[in-house]
Amino acid sequence: MTNPKILVCMDFDHTLLDCNTSVEVKTLLGNKEIPKEISALSQDKHGHIAYMREVFRYLHKNKVTRDEYTHWLSGLPLVEGMRELLLQLYESGDCENVIMSDSNSFFIQTVLRRYQVNGTVAKVFTNQAEFDQDGCLQIAPFQNQNSCNRCPHNMCKGCIVVNYMAKRMVEGVQFGRTLYIGDGGNDVCPSLRLGVNDYVFARTGYRLLRSLEKMPARDVKCTIVPWETAYDIKSVLLTS
């Protein structure tokens, strides 16, 4: 085994980015609104992929091009201090950064390249998205799972964390500590998979922190750290 490393898992929307791409993408329509029958799909816990698929089809119907998507994504802001944090974690040589997100591969890779941090991320776990021959952005679920009732059918981040750690151990990398950085409801499951030496950084004002604070202490083994900017995360890492 190599020397113990630190696994850093992070969400994308409202964590790496300081916004939600599935909400902001509607601005590509200008003054138009997403039809109510499409918006209704977003209310289903398991309907995220179906909702985004129809949103992308509607954007294509309204002549939104790949270049327009790219220009829009390139203008989205990272959370304050997040670029510096990613670079510092990577350059330390002790950390392996991975992204686990219910967004999609096109959005995430475009943003990572825009901010020149794609090389700092070892792996991205997300829904696959690519443009078809007609120029419509198509999205496919990351997985089809029914083993975890806490998570949507297309992605259980808790399973991803466990499986990735097991895979890396077979490859000769043993993580001595895991850090999870997130904000939303689908970040609860992976947080509950962490141990006493691990940290979950739960963004202040969002569902992850509210959910963890309501749970019995016996169910949350890791240390919970509220955060607002990446500088809050950095200050804890420097002292832990």
Salt bridges, closest charged atoms under 4 A:
ASP11 OD1 - LYS157 NZ 2.99
ASP18 OD1 - ARG203 NH2 2.80
GLU54 OE2 - ARG57 NH1 2.75
GLU96 OE2 - ARG168 NE 2.83
GLU171 OE2 - LYS167 NZ 2.65
GLU171 OE1 - ARG168 NH1 2.65
ASP187 OD1 - LYS157 NZ 2.80
